[in-house]
């Protein structure tokens, strides 16, 4: 019988002893104690992180891959304050990712956050995103931008996550890697990179399989990623990127509290009954053209196109689908998406002081063909087979287009003072054509448009070359997704066109200083949101959404990462957030003062590692999350927890060969805890359990020509 989650109490003494311990790194992490500039691109100014008037963190690709299976971003992003990223142990629903509480309501995919992979949006124009096409094996770095600057990315701008693939370098190299872990988990892949003449390239292919920690949670994913650079002449460069994903995953569904405490590894009975599962095939590509027009002017143009096909089998009971308004228990969704971004950067002078001006326009379009089928054969009252594709119950075409001109400026109006300002004007059009119309199901076609000006401003003061402070403001804008517009909370037919975008005012003050061989950052933020979009619950198998009036988020973030000496590295990240409803909402469980569900009020992460250039290395890591409310009523919680991990590895070089092996144990003290929650689940299946003590090990071999 597993231990009750309440049996594990958090100890501040234990945290003090363990939370500063971890970092498993390969030899590339070994540095001399000299802090080199780290350049951030998320604000579009390409500035040093220390000089950027925003909360921004960069996680290097070497850190992403350090002594783990290279499957989930959640394994290596703990050092980013303000970022709550959870592994659901369910590859049918993607990672659970939120920044400063934005995105916490998502039951699948990513909301409230803009995601880009090599400049191509992984977030669609309606604000719905996913992380399944991120290739950790070939990533150069991941950049996380939080706070007011995020407004300059438009819809779903609670934060921004940018992933960049490595750029090939000489000499050419080949790498193969293999890893294995608990629960029948395997990951293997190959990567080729190099540069010759005017060309550079990186090509990566990976395969991941697992039986899953829980019953009915096996998954298989094939992932390919490629980046080709062509130096056209001394002033211009063309980059070609391509990416492909093929995913098949079972869905164990969430558990009720009673089910979780009885057996956290079980699947919900409905998962087996209806064989809940999901398949995804996605292919996309893009071109980026960059040209230095002259010493002071730069042009950047990007275009992309992609296709994504998703089929998902849900556990909606057959008898419920007898309702003529029901759209079935099988989703068949085909999406085509494309877009372009044109940007001009000028380095000028204003009143004799440096002045940078950026102007651009982005256009994104999404066309989806959504069909719904019954998940049974036979009659709803006496089905002959469950978990199969039955009769058609939904057929519609949804089109979303967004057009966003933007302007940014940065003016160093005095030797130690810099003013940044920007404005983006977002126009998002949504149009739905219903093709499934009959006597029992009327025409649910409809359209709507959302428009909003999104200003942003920041003032920075440079106390010394190593210390700066800033204040900033930005307006955020988050529209409903196509899924959230699909169903009305009153149960009537037709689109939920009364659902309004959420608008937020984001305020931040921060300070950064070079401390030792790292950057210490401290930021405090205050966010007021109007018309927060929340779940209105489930009715006859459908999840609908409503606006919840006003909400408030107050918080603080502290972080430091760096090397202690040539062989030691440490990371520390702490987040405190008070996210709550300010208004009560009629006919709901929302009351003024209730906490917004899905958000941990405190997160603490610490890591320490010994990582010499070659030979043995070792590290230990600790992570604490406070309790998380699972619903608007705040009637139940996922308890807080502390987990620790240890790892060791060995790197050996001989001539052109490099061998790098590692072994790792996660959840070292075998805690029982909830890894993520399904917010406001209509069946009280809120809990997605995390695994107990588990292991992984791997080996990579590379050869340089």
C-alpha positions as CSV (number, residue, x, y, z in Angstrom):
1,X,0.0,0.0,0.0
2,X,1.6,3.4,-1.0
3,X,2.1,6.0,1.7
4,X,-0.5,8.7,2.0
5,X,0.8,12.0,0.5
6,X,0.1,13.7,3.8
7,X,2.7,11.5,5.5
8,X,5.5,13.5,3.9
9,X,5.8,16.9,5.6
10,X,8.1,19.6,4.3
11,X,11.0,20.5,6.6
12,X,12.8,23.9,6.4
13,X,15.8,22.2,7.9
14,X,15.7,19.6,5.2
15,X,15.4,22.2,2.5
16,X,18.4,24.1,3.9
17,X,20.4,20.9,3.8
18,X,19.4,19.8,0.3
19,X,17.8,22.5,-1.9
20,X,21.2,24.0,-2.7
21,X,22.4,20.8,-4.2
22,X,22.5,19.7,-7.8
23,X,23.9,20.4,-11.2
24,X,24.9,17.5,-13.4
25,X,27.0,18.9,-16.2
26,X,29.3,17.7,-19.0
27,X,32.8,19.1,-19.4
28,X,31.4,22.0,-21.5
29,X,30.1,23.5,-18.2
30,X,33.6,23.7,-16.7
31,X,34.6,27.4,-16.8
32,X,37.3,29.7,-15.4
33,X,36.0,32.1,-12.8
34,X,35.4,34.9,-15.4
35,X,31.9,36.0,-16.1
36,X,31.4,36.3,-19.9
37,X,28.5,38.3,-21.3
38,X,25.3,36.2,-22.1
39,X,23.3,37.8,-24.9
40,X,19.5,37.8,-24.8
41,X,17.5,38.1,-28.0
42,X,13.9,38.0,-26.6
43,X,13.6,41.8,-26.3
44,X,14.8,42.0,-29.9
45,X,17.7,44.3,-28.9
46,X,20.3,41.6,-28.5
47,X,21.7,42.9,-25.2
48,X,23.6,41.5,-22.4
49,X,21.4,39.8,-19.8
50,X,22.9,42.0,-17.1
51,X,21.8,45.1,-19.1
52,X,18.3,44.0,-20.0
53,X,15.5,45.8,-18.1
54,X,13.4,42.6,-17.8
55,X,13.3,39.3,-16.1
56,X,15.0,37.0,-18.5
57,X,16.9,33.7,-18.1
58,X,18.9,31.7,-20.6
59,X,19.4,28.0,-20.1
60,X,22.3,26.7,-22.2
61,X,21.9,23.6,-24.4
62,X,24.6,21.9,-22.4
63,X,22.6,22.5,-19.2
64,X,19.4,21.2,-21.0
65,X,21.2,17.9,-21.8
66,X,23.2,17.6,-18.7
67,X,22.9,14.0,-17.3
68,X,19.3,13.4,-18.2
69,X,17.3,11.5,-20.9
70,X,16.8,14.7,-23.0
71,X,13.0,14.1,-23.3
72,X,11.3,16.8,-21.2
73,X,12.1,20.5,-20.7
74,X,10.8,20.0,-17.1
75,X,14.0,18.0,-16.3
76,X,16.3,21.0,-16.7
77,X,14.4,24.3,-16.4
78,X,14.2,24.5,-12.6
79,X,16.7,27.2,-12.4
80,X,14.3,29.7,-14.0
81,X,12.4,31.8,-11.3
82,X,8.7,32.3,-12.1
83,X,8.5,29.3,-14.4
84,X,6.3,26.5,-13.1
85,X,6.8,23.5,-15.5
86,X,5.4,20.1,-14.6
87,X,5.7,16.7,-16.2
88,X,2.2,15.3,-16.2
89,X,3.5,11.7,-16.8
90,X,1.0,11.8,-19.7
91,X,2.4,12.4,-23.1
92,X,-1.1,12.7,-24.6
93,X,-1.5,16.1,-22.8
94,X,2.0,17.7,-23.1
95,X,3.9,19.5,-20.3
96,X,2.0,21.8,-17.9
97,X,3.7,25.2,-18.2
98,X,2.9,28.5,-16.6
99,X,4.8,31.8,-16.0
100,X,3.7,34.0,-13.1
101,X,0.5,32.0,-13.0
102,X,-0.4,32.6,-16.6
103,X,-1.3,29.3,-18.3
104,X,-2.2,27.4,-15.1
105,X,-5.8,26.8,-16.2
106,X,-4.7,24.7,-19.2
107,X,-5.9,21.1,-19.1
108,X,-3.8,20.3,-22.2
109,X,-1.2,22.1,-24.3
110,X,0.0,25.6,-23.3
111,X,-2.0,28.7,-22.7
112,X,-1.0,32.3,-21.8
113,X,2.6,31.9,-23.0
114,X,4.1,32.5,-26.4
115,X,6.5,29.7,-27.6
116,X,8.9,30.0,-30.5
117,X,11.1,27.4,-32.0
118,X,13.8,28.9,-34.3
119,X,11.6,31.9,-34.8
120,X,8.5,29.8,-35.8
121,X,5.6,30.2,-33.4
122,X,4.7,27.0,-31.6
123,X,1.7,29.0,-30.3
124,X,-1.1,29.5,-32.8
125,X,-2.8,32.8,-33.5
126,X,-5.6,31.9,-31.1
127,X,-3.1,31.5,-28.2
128,X,-3.0,27.7,-28.0
129,X,0.6,26.3,-27.9
130,X,2.5,23.0,-27.5
131,X,6.1,21.9,-26.7
132,X,6.1,18.5,-28.5
133,X,8.3,19.7,-31.3
134,X,11.2,21.0,-29.2
135,X,14.3,18.9,-29.8
136,X,16.5,19.1,-26.7
137,X,19.3,17.1,-28.4
138,X,20.1,19.9,-30.9
139,X,19.0,23.0,-28.8
140,X,21.6,25.7,-28.4
141,X,19.6,27.4,-25.6
142,X,16.2,28.2,-24.3
143,X,15.3,31.8,-23.3
144,X,12.5,32.6,-20.9
145,X,11.2,36.2,-20.8
146,X,8.8,37.2,-18.0
147,X,7.0,40.4,-17.3
148,X,6.0,43.6,-19.2
149,X,8.3,43.0,-22.2
150,X,6.2,40.0,-23.1
151,X,3.4,42.3,-24.2
152,X,5.5,43.0,-27.4
153,X,4.8,39.5,-28.5
154,X,1.0,40.0,-28.6
155,X,-1.7,37.4,-27.9
156,X,-1.0,34.9,-25.0
157,X,1.8,37.1,-23.6
158,X,2.0,36.1,-20.0
159,X,5.5,35.2,-20.9
160,X,7.7,34.1,-23.8
161,X,9.8,31.0,-24.3
162,X,12.2,30.9,-27.2
163,X,14.1,27.8,-28.3
164,X,17.1,28.1,-30.7
165,X,18.7,25.2,-32.5
166,X,22.5,25.0,-32.6
167,X,24.4,26.6,-35.5
168,X,26.8,24.1,-37.1
169,X,30.5,24.7,-36.6
170,X,33.7,23.3,-38.0
171,X,35.0,20.6,-37.8
172,X,32.2,18.3,-38.8
173,X,31.0,15.9,-36.1
174,X,28.8,12.9,-35.6
175,X,27.2,12.0,-32.4
176,X,25.1,9.0,-31.2
177,X,23.4,8.7,-27.9
178,X,21.5,6.1,-26.0
179,X,19.7,6.3,-22.7
180,X,17.4,4.1,-20.6
181,X,15.4,4.5,-17.4
182,X,12.6,3.3,-15.1
183,X,9.3,2.1,-16.5
184,X,10.6,0.8,-19.7
185,X,11.8,4.2,-20.9
186,X,14.3,4.4,-23.8
187,X,15.7,7.3,-25.8
188,X,18.2,7.1,-28.6
189,X,19.3,9.4,-31.4
190,X,21.9,10.7,-33.7
191,X,23.1,14.2,-34.7
192,X,25.4,15.5,-37.4
193,X,26.8,19.1,-37.5
194,X,29.4,21.0,-39.3
195,X,30.4,24.0,-41.4
196,X,32.2,24.3,-44.6
197,X,32.7,27.4,-46.8
198,X,29.4,29.3,-46.9
199,X,27.3,26.5,-45.4
200,X,26.7,25.3,-41.8
201,X,24.2,22.6,-40.7
202,X,22.8,20.6,-37.8
203,X,20.6,17.6,-38.4
204,X,19.1,15.6,-35.4
205,X,16.9,12.6,-35.2
206,X,15.6,11.0,-31.9
207,X,13.2,8.3,-30.8
208,X,11.7,8.0,-27.4
209,X,9.5,5.1,-26.0
210,X,8.1,4.4,-22.6
211,X,5.8,2.0,-20.9
212,X,4.9,4.9,-18.5
213,X,4.9,5.2,-14.8
214,X,1.1,4.8,-14.6
215,X,-1.1,2.1,-16.2
216,X,-2.3,3.0,-19.7
217,X,0.4,5.7,-20.2
218,X,2.8,4.2,-22.8
219,X,4.1,6.6,-25.4
220,X,6.3,6.7,-28.5
221,X,7.7,9.8,-30.2
222,X,9.9,10.3,-33.3
223,X,11.4,13.7,-33.6
224,X,13.5,15.2,-36.4
225,X,15.0,18.7,-36.5
226,X,17.3,20.4,-39.0
227,X,18.9,23.8,-39.4
228,X,20.9,24.9,-42.5
229,X,22.7,28.2,-42.7
230,X,23.8,29.8,-46.0
231,X,26.1,32.9,-46.0
232,X,24.9,34.5,-49.2
233,X,27.5,37.3,-49.1
234,X,29.3,39.4,-46.6
235,X,26.1,41.2,-45.5
236,X,23.3,38.6,-45.8
237,X,22.5,35.2,-44.4
238,X,19.7,32.7,-45.1
239,X,18.7,30.1,-42.5
240,X,16.4,27.2,-43.4
241,X,14.8,25.2,-40.5
242,X,12.6,22.1,-40.7
243,X,11.0,20.0,-37.9
244,X,8.9,16.9,-37.8
245,X,7.1,15.1,-34.9
246,X,5.3,11.7,-34.9
247,X,3.7,11.0,-31.5
248,X,1.4,8.2,-30.2
249,X,0.5,8.2,-26.5
250,X,-2.1,6.6,-24.2
251,X,-4.0,8.8,-21.8
252,X,-4.4,7.5,-18.2
253,X,-6.6,10.5,-17.3
254,X,-6.5,12.2,-13.9
255,X,-7.4,10.5,-10.6
256,X,-9.8,11.4,-7.8
257,X,-8.2,11.8,-4.4
258,X,-9.5,8.4,-3.3
259,X,-8.0,6.8,-6.4
260,X,-4.7,8.6,-5.9
261,X,-4.4,7.6,-2.3
262,X,-5.4,4.0,-3.1
263,X,-2.9,3.5,-6.0
264,X,-1.2,6.4,-7.7
265,X,0.0,4.2,-10.6
266,X,-3.5,3.2,-11.7
267,X,-5.3,4.7,-14.7
268,X,-8.9,6.0,-14.3
269,X,-11.2,3.1,-15.1
270,X,-12.6,5.1,-18.1
271,X,-9.1,5.2,-19.7
272,X,-9.2,1.4,-20.2
273,X,-12.9,1.3,-21.0
274,X,-12.6,3.8,-23.8
275,X,-8.9,3.2,-24.6
276,X,-8.2,6.9,-24.3
277,X,-5.2,7.9,-26.5
278,X,-3.8,10.5,-28.9
279,X,-1.8,10.6,-32.1
280,X,0.0,13.7,-33.5
281,X,1.8,14.1,-36.8
282,X,3.3,17.6,-37.4
283,X,5.7,18.9,-40.0
284,X,6.8,22.5,-40.4
285,X,9.5,24.5,-42.1
286,X,10.7,28.1,-42.3
287,X,13.1,30.6,-43.9
288,X,14.9,33.4,-42.1
289,X,16.7,36.1,-44.2
290,X,18.9,38.6,-42.5
291,X,20.8,41.4,-44.2
292,X,23.0,44.2,-42.8
293,X,21.9,47.0,-45.1
294,X,24.6,49.4,-43.8
295,X,26.5,50.1,-40.6
296,X,23.3,51.3,-38.9
297,X,20.4,49.4,-40.5
298,X,19.4,45.7,-40.5
299,X,16.6,43.8,-42.2
300,X,15.1,40.5,-41.0
301,X,12.4,38.6,-42.8
302,X,10.9,35.3,-41.7
303,X,8.2,33.0,-43.3
304,X,7.0,29.6,-42.2
305,X,4.4,26.9,-43.0
306,X,3.3,23.8,-41.1
307,X,0.7,21.1,-40.8
308,X,-0.5,19.3,-37.7
309,X,-2.9,16.3,-37.5
310,X,-4.3,15.3,-34.1
311,X,-6.6,12.4,-33.3
312,X,-7.8,12.0,-29.7
313,X,-10.0,9.4,-28.2
314,X,-11.8,10.7,-25.1
315,X,-13.8,8.9,-22.3
316,X,-17.2,10.6,-22.8
317,X,-19.8,8.0,-21.9
318,X,-21.8,6.7,-24.9
319,X,-25.2,7.5,-23.3
320,X,-24.3,11.2,-23.0
321,X,-23.6,11.4,-26.7
322,X,-27.3,10.6,-27.3
323,X,-27.8,14.3,-26.7
324,X,-28.1,15.9,-30.3
325,X,-25.9,18.8,-29.1
326,X,-23.0,16.4,-28.3
327,X,-20.1,16.4,-30.7
328,X,-18.9,12.9,-29.9
329,X,-15.9,11.4,-28.0
330,X,-13.3,11.4,-30.8
331,X,-11.6,14.5,-32.0
332,X,-10.1,14.6,-35.5
333,X,-8.3,17.9,-36.0
334,X,-6.3,18.9,-39.0
335,X,-4.5,22.3,-38.9
336,X,-2.6,24.2,-41.5
337,X,-0.7,27.3,-40.2
338,X,1.6,29.9,-41.8
339,X,2.9,33.3,-41.2
340,X,5.6,35.9,-41.8
341,X,7.5,38.5,-39.8
342,X,9.3,41.5,-41.3
343,X,11.5,43.6,-39.1
344,X,13.8,46.7,-39.6
345,X,16.3,47.8,-37.0
346,X,18.1,51.2,-37.1
347,X,20.8,52.3,-34.8
348,X,20.4,56.1,-34.7
349,X,21.2,59.1,-32.5
350,X,18.7,61.3,-30.6
351,X,19.8,64.5,-28.9
352,X,23.4,63.2,-29.4
353,X,22.7,60.0,-27.5
354,X,22.4,56.4,-28.8
355,X,18.9,55.6,-30.1
356,X,17.7,52.2,-31.4
357,X,14.5,51.9,-33.4
358,X,12.8,48.6,-34.4
359,X,9.7,48.5,-36.6
360,X,8.0,45.5,-37.9
361,X,4.8,43.6,-38.7
362,X,3.8,40.0,-38.1
363,X,1.1,38.0,-39.8
364,X,-0.1,34.6,-38.7
365,X,-2.9,32.4,-40.0
366,X,-4.5,29.2,-38.9
367,X,-7.0,27.1,-40.7
368,X,-8.4,24.0,-38.9
369,X,-10.8,21.3,-40.0
370,X,-12.3,19.9,-36.9
371,X,-14.4,16.8,-36.9
372,X,-16.0,14.9,-34.0
373,X,-17.1,11.2,-34.0
374,X,-18.8,9.0,-31.6
375,X,-16.4,6.8,-29.6
376,X,-18.5,3.7,-29.9
377,X,-20.3,1.4,-32.3
378,X,-24.0,0.4,-32.0
379,X,-26.6,2.4,-30.1
380,X,-25.7,4.9,-27.3
381,X,-27.9,2.9,-24.9
382,X,-26.3,-0.5,-25.8
383,X,-23.0,0.1,-27.6
384,X,-21.3,-3.0,-29.1
385,X,-17.8,-1.6,-29.0
386,X,-16.1,1.3,-27.1
387,X,-13.0,3.3,-27.9
388,X,-13.4,3.2,-31.7
389,X,-14.4,5.8,-34.3
390,X,-18.1,5.8,-34.9
391,X,-20.6,8.1,-36.5
392,X,-19.8,11.7,-37.4
393,X,-21.1,14.2,-34.9
394,X,-19.2,17.4,-35.7
395,X,-17.8,19.0,-38.8
396,X,-16.6,22.6,-39.0
397,X,-13.9,24.8,-40.4
398,X,-12.2,27.4,-38.1
399,X,-10.0,30.2,-39.4
400,X,-8.0,32.5,-37.2
401,X,-5.9,35.4,-38.6
402,X,-3.7,37.8,-36.6
403,X,-2.1,41.0,-37.9
404,X,0.3,42.8,-35.5
405,X,2.4,45.9,-36.4
406,X,4.8,46.8,-33.7
407,X,7.4,49.5,-32.9
408,X,10.1,49.5,-30.3
409,X,12.7,52.1,-29.2
410,X,15.6,52.2,-26.8
411,X,17.2,55.6,-26.0
412,X,20.2,56.0,-23.7
413,X,19.3,59.6,-22.9
414,X,22.1,60.0,-20.2
415,X,25.3,58.0,-19.5
416,X,23.6,55.9,-16.9
417,X,19.9,56.1,-17.9
418,X,18.1,54.2,-20.7
419,X,14.4,54.4,-21.7
420,X,12.7,51.6,-23.6
421,X,9.3,51.8,-25.0
422,X,7.2,49.8,-27.4
423,X,3.7,49.4,-28.9
424,X,2.0,46.5,-30.6
425,X,-1.4,46.6,-32.1
426,X,-3.1,43.2,-32.3
427,X,-6.0,42.4,-34.5
428,X,-7.3,38.8,-34.3
429,X,-10.1,37.5,-36.5
430,X,-12.0,34.3,-35.7
431,X,-14.4,32.7,-38.1
432,X,-16.2,29.3,-37.8
433,X,-18.3,27.6,-40.5
434,X,-20.5,24.8,-39.3
435,X,-20.9,22.0,-41.9
436,X,-22.8,19.6,-39.6
437,X,-26.3,21.0,-39.8
438,X,-29.5,18.9,-39.5
439,X,-32.9,19.0,-37.9
440,X,-31.5,18.2,-34.4
441,X,-28.4,20.4,-34.7
442,X,-28.7,24.0,-36.0
443,X,-26.1,26.1,-37.7
444,X,-23.4,27.1,-35.1
445,X,-21.4,29.2,-37.5
446,X,-20.1,32.6,-36.2
447,X,-17.3,35.1,-36.2
448,X,-15.7,37.6,-34.0
449,X,-12.8,40.1,-33.9
450,X,-10.5,41.1,-31.1
451,X,-8.4,44.3,-31.2
452,X,-6.1,45.8,-28.6
453,X,-3.2,48.2,-28.4
454,X,-0.4,46.8,-26.2
455,X,2.0,49.4,-24.9
456,X,5.2,48.7,-22.9
457,X,7.8,51.0,-21.2
458,X,10.9,50.4,-19.1
459,X,13.4,52.8,-17.4
460,X,16.8,51.5,-16.5
461,X,19.6,53.0,-14.3
462,X,23.1,51.7,-14.4
463,X,24.6,52.2,-10.9
464,X,27.9,50.6,-11.9
465,X,29.1,48.5,-14.8
466,X,28.1,45.5,-12.7
467,X,24.8,46.7,-11.2
468,X,21.6,48.1,-12.6
469,X,18.0,48.6,-11.6
470,X,14.8,49.1,-13.6
471,X,11.0,49.6,-13.5
472,X,8.7,48.6,-16.3
473,X,5.0,48.4,-17.4
474,X,3.2,46.5,-20.1
475,X,-0.3,45.6,-21.1
476,X,-1.0,41.9,-21.7
477,X,-3.7,40.5,-24.0
478,X,-5.0,36.9,-24.1
479,X,-7.9,35.9,-26.4
480,X,-9.9,32.7,-26.1
481,X,-8.6,29.8,-28.1
482,X,-10.8,28.0,-30.7
483,X,-11.4,25.2,-28.1
484,X,-12.6,27.8,-25.5
485,X,-15.0,29.4,-28.0
486,X,-16.5,26.1,-29.0
487,X,-19.1,25.6,-26.2
488,X,-21.3,27.9,-24.2
489,X,-21.5,27.5,-20.4
490,X,-25.3,27.6,-20.5
491,X,-25.3,24.3,-22.5
492,X,-27.1,25.9,-25.4
493,X,-25.9,25.4,-29.0
494,X,-23.7,27.9,-30.7
495,X,-20.3,29.5,-30.2
496,X,-19.3,31.0,-26.9
497,X,-18.9,34.5,-28.5
498,X,-19.7,36.2,-25.2
499,X,-16.3,35.1,-23.9
500,X,-14.0,38.2,-23.9
501,X,-10.2,38.5,-24.0
502,X,-8.3,38.8,-20.7
503,X,-6.5,42.1,-20.3
504,X,-3.7,42.6,-17.8
505,X,-1.6,45.5,-16.5
506,X,1.9,44.2,-15.6
507,X,4.2,46.2,-13.3
508,X,7.7,45.2,-12.4
509,X,10.7,46.5,-10.5
510,X,14.0,44.7,-10.5
511,X,17.7,44.8,-9.8
512,X,20.6,42.8,-11.2
513,X,24.2,42.7,-10.1
514,X,27.2,40.6,-10.9
515,X,27.9,38.5,-7.8
516,X,30.9,36.3,-7.9
517,X,31.0,34.6,-11.3
518,X,27.2,34.8,-11.8
519,X,24.3,37.3,-12.0
520,X,22.1,37.8,-9.0
521,X,18.6,39.0,-10.1
522,X,15.7,40.2,-7.9
523,X,12.3,41.2,-9.3
524,X,9.0,42.2,-7.8
525,X,5.8,42.2,-9.8
526,X,2.2,43.3,-9.6
527,X,-0.4,42.2,-12.2
528,X,-4.0,43.2,-12.4
529,X,-6.1,41.3,-14.9
530,X,-9.7,42.0,-16.1
531,X,-11.9,39.3,-17.6
532,X,-9.6,36.4,-16.6
533,X,-10.6,33.3,-18.7
534,X,-11.4,30.3,-16.5
535,X,-13.1,26.9,-16.8
536,X,-16.9,27.0,-16.3
537,X,-16.9,23.3,-15.6
538,X,-18.0,20.3,-17.6
539,X,-21.5,19.6,-19.0
540,X,-22.3,16.4,-20.9
541,X,-18.6,15.8,-21.5
542,X,-17.9,19.3,-22.7
543,X,-15.6,21.8,-21.0
544,X,-16.8,25.4,-21.3
545,X,-15.2,28.7,-20.3
546,X,-16.2,32.0,-18.8
547,X,-14.7,35.3,-17.7
548,X,-14.0,35.5,-14.0
549,X,-13.9,39.3,-13.5
550,X,-10.8,40.7,-11.9
551,X,-7.7,38.9,-10.6
552,X,-4.5,40.0,-9.0
553,X,-1.0,38.5,-8.9
554,X,1.7,39.8,-6.6
555,X,5.0,38.2,-6.4
556,X,8.8,38.2,-6.2
557,X,11.6,36.2,-7.9
558,X,15.2,35.7,-6.9
559,X,17.8,33.9,-8.9
560,X,21.5,33.3,-9.1
561,X,23.5,30.9,-11.4
562,X,27.2,30.7,-11.9
563,X,30.5,28.9,-11.2
564,X,32.0,29.0,-7.8
565,X,35.5,28.1,-9.1
566,X,36.8,26.3,-12.2
567,X,35.1,23.0,-11.3
568,X,32.1,23.9,-9.1
569,X,28.8,25.3,-10.3
570,X,25.6,26.3,-8.4
571,X,22.1,27.4,-9.2
572,X,19.4,29.0,-6.9
573,X,15.9,30.1,-7.9
574,X,13.1,31.2,-5.6
575,X,9.5,32.3,-6.5
576,X,6.7,33.7,-4.3
577,X,3.4,34.5,-5.9
578,X,0.0,35.4,-4.4
579,X,-2.6,34.9,-7.2
580,X,-6.2,35.4,-6.3
581,X,-9.6,36.3,-7.5
582,X,-10.8,39.9,-6.7
583,X,-14.4,39.4,-7.7
584,X,-17.1,36.8,-6.9
585,X,-18.8,35.3,-9.9
586,X,-22.4,34.3,-9.8
587,X,-23.4,30.7,-10.5
588,X,-19.8,29.5,-9.9
589,X,-17.5,28.6,-7.1
590,X,-15.4,31.7,-7.6
591,X,-15.4,34.0,-4.5
592,X,-13.4,37.1,-4.0
593,X,-10.2,36.3,-2.2
594,X,-10.0,32.7,-3.4
595,X,-6.7,31.6,-4.8
596,X,-6.4,31.0,-8.5
597,X,-6.0,27.2,-8.9
598,X,-3.0,25.5,-10.5
599,X,-0.5,27.9,-9.1
600,X,2.1,27.1,-6.4
601,X,2.6,30.1,-4.1
602,X,6.2,29.2,-3.4
603,X,8.9,27.4,-5.5
604,X,12.5,26.9,-4.5
605,X,15.2,25.2,-6.5
606,X,18.9,24.6,-5.7
607,X,21.7,22.8,-7.3
608,X,25.4,22.2,-6.8
609,X,27.8,20.2,-9.0
610,X,31.4,19.2,-9.4
611,X,32.2,19.3,-13.1
612,X,35.8,19.2,-14.1
613,X,36.8,19.3,-17.8
614,X,37.3,15.6,-17.9
615,X,36.9,12.5,-15.7
616,X,34.4,12.1,-13.0
617,X,31.7,14.6,-12.2
618,X,28.8,14.5,-9.6
619,X,25.8,16.7,-8.6
620,X,22.8,16.9,-6.5
621,X,19.6,18.9,-6.8
622,X,16.6,19.8,-4.7
623,X,13.2,21.3,-5.5
624,X,10.3,22.4,-3.4
625,X,6.7,23.3,-4.4
626,X,4.1,24.5,-2.0
627,X,0.5,23.2,-2.1
628,X,-1.6,23.8,-5.2
629,X,-5.4,24.4,-5.2
630,X,-7.1,22.2,-7.7
631,X,-10.4,24.2,-8.2
632,X,-11.9,27.6,-8.0
633,X,-13.7,26.7,-4.8
634,X,-10.3,26.0,-3.1
635,X,-11.9,22.9,-1.6
636,X,-9.0,20.6,-2.2
637,X,-5.3,20.8,-2.8
638,X,-2.3,18.9,-4.1
639,X,0.0,18.9,-1.1
640,X,3.4,20.6,-1.2
641,X,6.5,18.5,-1.7
642,X,10.3,18.4,-1.7
643,X,12.2,16.1,-4.0
644,X,15.9,15.6,-4.5
645,X,18.1,14.0,-7.3
646,X,21.7,12.8,-7.5
647,X,23.8,12.1,-10.5
648,X,27.3,11.2,-11.6
649,X,29.1,10.8,-14.9
650,X,32.4,10.4,-16.6
651,X,33.8,12.1,-19.7
652,X,36.7,10.7,-21.6
653,X,38.4,12.1,-24.7
654,X,41.0,10.4,-27.0
655,X,41.9,12.0,-30.2
656,X,38.8,12.8,-32.3
657,X,36.6,10.6,-30.0
658,X,34.6,11.7,-27.0
659,X,32.7,9.3,-24.6
660,X,30.3,10.7,-22.1
661,X,28.4,8.5,-19.7
662,X,26.0,9.3,-16.8
663,X,23.7,7.7,-14.2
664,X,21.0,9.5,-12.3
665,X,18.4,8.9,-9.5
666,X,15.4,11.1,-9.2
667,X,13.1,11.4,-6.2
668,X,15.9,10.1,-4.1
669,X,13.8,9.8,-0.9
670,X,11.0,8.1,-2.7
671,X,8.3,10.7,-1.9
672,X,4.7,10.2,-2.9
673,X,3.4,13.4,-4.4
674,X,1.2,14.9,-7.1
675,X,3.3,16.1,-10.0
676,X,0.6,18.2,-11.7
677,X,-3.1,18.9,-11.4
678,X,-6.0,19.1,-13.9
679,X,-7.7,22.4,-12.9
680,X,-11.5,22.4,-12.3
681,X,-11.9,18.9,-13.6
682,X,-15.7,18.2,-13.8
683,X,-15.3,14.6,-12.6
684,X,-13.0,15.6,-9.6
685,X,-10.2,13.7,-11.3
686,X,-7.7,16.5,-10.5
687,X,-4.6,14.5,-9.6
688,X,-1.7,13.4,-11.9
689,X,0.7,11.4,-9.7
690,X,4.5,11.7,-10.1
691,X,6.7,8.6,-9.9
692,X,8.6,7.4,-6.8
693,X,12.3,6.8,-6.8
694,X,13.4,6.2,-10.4
695,X,16.7,6.0,-12.4
696,X,18.1,6.7,-15.8
697,X,21.5,6.2,-17.4
698,X,23.0,7.0,-20.8
699,X,26.0,7.2,-23.0
700,X,26.8,9.5,-25.9
701,X,29.7,9.0,-28.3
702,X,30.9,11.7,-30.7
703,X,33.6,11.8,-33.4
704,X,35.1,15.0,-35.0
705,X,36.5,14.7,-38.5
